């Protein structure tokens, strides 16, 4: 009886391996005038109200946008975008909205 190592079958996929921990987002500072802060990697479960630090400055996420394009008969993700405001601006905007609601 011959002892041989079992053969290993490797399955290769044509799809890219996805990094489930972090996804690239296009980051825009929406404080007028708008500024593009570049493409940054953040966790895939980013939500409004979360705090992020970019280039030693703190920002609050105001909106998360996922854009899709219709290609070859189906919708495919094309862009992930974070709209952010500086922490001070975010707090001032919330305070002013609260005053407006009270009046």
MIDOSE-1310 file (N, C-alpha, C; in nm, 2 decimals, decimal comma, always signed):
residues 103
xxxx	+0,08/-0,12/+0,00/+0,00/+0,00/+0,00/+0,09/+0,12/+0,00; +0,06/+0,21/-0,09/+0,14/+0,34/-0,11/+0,08/+0,45/-0,03; +0,15/+0,52/+0,05/+0,10/+0,64/+0,12/+0,14/+0,76/+0,04; +0,04/+0,82/-0,01/+0,07/+0,95/-0,09/-0,01/+1,06/-0,03
xxxx	+0,04/+1,18/-0,05/-0,03/+1,29/+0,00/-0,16/+1,32/-0,08; -0,27/+1,36/-0,02/-0,39/+1,39/-0,10/-0,36/+1,51/-0,18; -0,42/+1,50/-0,30/-0,40/+1,62/-0,39/-0,49/+1,73/-0,35; -0,44/+1,85/-0,36/-0,51/+1,97/-0,32/-0,57/+2,04/-0,45
xxxx	-0,69/+2,06/-0,45/-0,76/+2,13/-0,56/-0,77/+2,28/-0,52; -0,72/+2,36/-0,60/-0,73/+2,51/-0,58/-0,83/+2,57/-0,67; -0,92/+2,64/-0,62/-1,02/+2,70/-0,70/-0,99/+2,85/-0,72; -0,98/+2,89/-0,84/-0,94/+3,04/-0,86/-1,07/+3,11/-0,91
xxxx	-1,09/+3,23/-0,86/-1,20/+3,31/-0,90/-1,15/+3,42/-0,98; -1,23/+3,46/-1,08/-1,19/+3,58/-1,16/-1,22/+3,71/-1,09; -1,31/+3,70/-0,99/-1,34/+3,82/-0,92/-1,23/+3,86/-0,83; -1,21/+4,00/-0,81/-1,11/+4,04/-0,72/-1,14/+4,00/-0,58
xxxx	-1,04/+3,97/-0,51/-1,06/+3,95/-0,37/-1,09/+4,08/-0,30; -1,20/+4,09/-0,22/-1,24/+4,21/-0,16/-1,19/+4,22/-0,02; -1,14/+4,34/+0,01/-1,10/+4,36/+0,15/-1,22/+4,40/+0,23; -1,28/+4,31/+0,31/-1,40/+4,34/+0,37/-1,39/+4,43/+0,49
xxxx	-1,27/+4,46/+0,54/-1,25/+4,55/+0,65/-1,25/+4,70/+0,61; -1,20/+4,73/+0,49/-1,19/+4,87/+0,45/-1,22/+4,89/+0,31; -1,30/+4,99/+0,28/-1,33/+5,02/+0,14/-1,29/+5,17/+0,11; -1,25/+5,19/-0,02/-1,21/+5,33/-0,06/-1,34/+5,42/-0,08
xxxx	-1,33/+5,54/-0,02/-1,44/+5,63/-0,03/-1,38/+5,76/-0,09; -1,45/+5,83/-0,17/-1,42/+5,96/-0,22/-1,47/+6,06/-0,11; -1,38/+6,14/-0,05/-1,42/+6,22/+0,07/-1,43/+6,37/+0,02; -1,54/+6,43/+0,05/-1,57/+6,57/+0,01/-1,60/+6,65/+0,13
xxxx	-1,53/+6,76/+0,16/-1,57/+6,85/+0,26/-1,67/+6,95/+0,21; -1,80/+6,94/+0,26/-1,91/+7,01/+0,20/-1,92/+7,15/+0,25; -1,84/+7,19/+0,34/-1,84/+7,33/+0,38/-1,80/+7,42/+0,27; -1,89/+7,52/+0,24/-1,86/+7,61/+0,12/-1,72/+7,68/+0,14
xxxx	-1,64/+7,69/+0,03/-1,65/+7,61/-0,09/-1,61/+7,47/-0,07; -1,67/+7,38/-0,15/-1,64/+7,24/-0,13/-1,50/+7,21/-0,17; -1,44/+7,11/-0,09/-1,30/+7,07/-0,12/-1,30/+6,92/-0,13; -1,22/+6,87/-0,22/-1,20/+6,73/-0,23/-1,08/+6,69/-0,14
xxxx	-1,11/+6,60/-0,05/-1,01/+6,55/+0,05/-0,94/+6,43/+0,00; -0,97/+6,38/-0,12/-0,91/+6,26/-0,18/-0,98/+6,13/-0,15; -0,92/+6,03/-0,19/-0,98/+5,89/-0,17/-0,91/+5,83/-0,05; -1,00/+5,79/+0,05/-0,95/+5,74/+0,17/-1,02/+5,60/+0,20
xxxx	-0,95/+5,52/+0,27/-1,01/+5,39/+0,31/-1,07/+5,40/+0,45; -1,19/+5,36/+0,46/-1,27/+5,35/+0,58/-1,34/+5,22/+0,59; -1,39/+5,19/+0,71/-1,47/+5,06/+0,72/-1,59/+5,07/+0,63; -1,64/+4,96/+0,59/-1,75/+4,96/+0,49/-1,88/+4,99/+0,55
xxxx	-1,89/+5,00/+0,68/-2,02/+5,03/+0,75/-2,02/+5,17/+0,80; -1,96/+5,27/+0,73/-1,96/+5,41/+0,77/-2,11/+5,46/+0,77; -2,14/+5,55/+0,87/-2,27/+5,60/+0,88/-2,27/+5,75/+0,91; -2,38/+5,82/+0,89/-2,39/+5,96/+0,93/-2,36/+5,98/+1,07
xxxx	-2,29/+6,09/+1,11/-2,27/+6,12/+1,25/-2,14/+6,06/+1,30; -2,07/+5,98/+1,23/-1,94/+5,92/+1,28/-1,83/+6,02/+1,26; -1,74/+6,02/+1,35/-1,62/+6,11/+1,35/-1,51/+6,04/+1,28; -1,44/+6,12/+1,19/-1,32/+6,07/+1,11/-1,21/+6,17/+1,12
xxxx	-1,09/+6,13/+1,12/-0,98/+6,22/+1,12/-0,90/+6,20/+0,99; -0,88/+6,32/+0,92/-0,81/+6,32/+0,80/-0,71/+6,43/+0,81; -0,58/+6,40/+0,79/-0,47/+6,49/+0,79/-0,48/+6,57/+0,92; -0,49/+6,50/+1,03/-0,49/+6,56/+1,17/-0,61/+6,66/+1,19
xxxx	-0,71/+6,65/+1,11/-0,83/+6,74/+1,14/-0,95/+6,64/+1,16; -1,04/+6,68/+1,25/-1,15/+6,60/+1,28/-1,27/+6,65/+1,20; -1,35/+6,55/+1,14/-1,46/+6,57/+1,06/-1,58/+6,48/+1,11; -1,70/+6,53/+1,08/-1,82/+6,45/+1,11/-1,88/+6,41/+0,97
xxxx	-1,92/+6,28/+0,96/-1,98/+6,24/+0,83/-2,13/+6,29/+0,83; -2,16/+6,37/+0,72/-2,29/+6,42/+0,70/-2,37/+6,34/+0,61; -2,31/+6,27/+0,51/-2,39/+6,18/+0,42/-2,29/+6,08/+0,36; -2,35/+5,96/+0,34/-2,28/+5,85/+0,27/-2,36/+5,82/+0,15
xxxx	-2,29/+5,82/+0,03/-2,36/+5,80/-0,10/-2,29/+5,69/-0,17; -2,38/+5,60/-0,22/-2,33/+5,49/-0,30/-2,39/+5,51/-0,44; -2,30/+5,51/-0,54/-2,35/+5,53/-0,68/-2,33/+5,40/-0,76; -2,43/+5,38/-0,85/-2,42/+5,26/-0,93/-2,44/+5,30/-1,07
xxxx	-2,38/+5,22/-1,16/-2,39/+5,24/-1,31/-2,45/+5,11/-1,37; -2,53/+5,13/-1,47/-2,60/+5,02/-1,54/-2,50/+4,97/-1,65; -2,45/+4,85/-1,63/-2,35/+4,80/-1,73/-2,39/+4,65/-1,76; -2,39/+4,62/-1,88/-2,41/+4,49/-1,93/-2,54/+4,42/-1,87
xxxx	-2,64/+4,50/-1,86/-2,77/+4,45/-1,81/-2,79/+4,44/-1,66; -2,69/+4,50/-1,58/-2,71/+4,49/-1,44/-2,64/+4,62/-1,38; -2,68/+4,65/-1,26/-2,62/+4,76/-1,18/-2,50/+4,72/-1,11; -2,39/+4,79/-1,13/-2,27/+4,77/-1,06/-2,22/+4,89/-0,98
xxxx	-2,16/+4,87/-0,86/-2,12/+4,99/-0,78/-2,01/+5,06/-0,86; -2,02/+5,19/-0,86/-1,92/+5,27/-0,93/-1,84/+5,37/-0,84; -1,91/+5,41/-0,73/-1,84/+5,51/-0,64/-1,90/+5,51/-0,50; -1,82/+5,53/-0,40/-1,86/+5,55/-0,27/-1,81/+5,68/-0,22
xxxx	-1,90/+5,76/-0,17/-1,87/+5,90/-0,13/-1,91/+5,93/+0,01; -1,82/+6,00/+0,08/-1,85/+6,05/+0,21/-1,85/+6,21/+0,20; -1,96/+6,27/+0,25/-1,97/+6,41/+0,26/-1,94/+6,44/+0,41; -1,84/+6,52/+0,44/-1,80/+6,55/+0,57/-1,80/+6,70/+0,60
xxxx	-1,81/+6,74/+0,73/-1,80/+6,87/+0,77/-1,70/+6,87/+0,89; -1,64/+6,99/+0,91/-1,55/+7,00/+1,02/-1,64/+6,99/+1,15; -1,58/+6,94/+1,26/-1,66/+6,92/+1,38/-1,72/+7,05/+1,43; -1,65/+7,16/+1,43/-1,71/+7,28/+1,47/-1,82/+7,33/+1,38
xxxx	-1,81/+7,32/+1,25/-1,92/+7,36/+1,16/-2,04/+7,27/+1,18; -2,02/+7,14/+1,20/-2,13/+7,05/+1,22/-2,21/+7,09/+1,35; -2,14/+7,12/+1,46/-2,21/+7,16/+1,58/-2,28/+7,29/+1,57; -2,22/+7,39/+1,50/-2,29/+7,51/+1,47/-2,42/+7,49/+1,39
xxxx	-2,41/+7,41/+1,28/-2,53/+7,38/+1,20/-2,64/+7,31/+1,28; -2,60/+7,22/+1,36/-2,70/+7,15/+1,44/-2,77/+7,25/+1,54; -2,69/+7,34/+1,60/-2,75/+7,44/+1,69/-2,84/+7,53/+1,62; -2,80/+7,58/+1,50/-2,89/+7,67/+1,43/-3,02/+7,60/+1,38
xxxx	-3,01/+7,47/+1,34/-3,13/+7,40/+1,31/-3,22/+7,39/+1,42; -3,17/+7,36/+1,54/-3,25/+7,35/+1,66/-3,32/+7,48/+1,69; -3,25/+7,60/+1,68/-3,31/+7,73/+1,70/-3,42/+7,75/+1,60; -3,40/+7,71/+1,48/-3,50/+7,73/+1,37/-3,63/+7,65/+1,40
xxx	-3,61/+7,53/+1,45/-3,73/+7,45/+1,48/-3,80/+7,50/+1,60; -3,74/+7,57/+1,70/-3,80/+7,62/+1,81/-3,88/+7,75/+1,78; -3,84/+7,82/+1,68/-3,91/+7,95/+1,65/-4,03/+7,93/+1,56
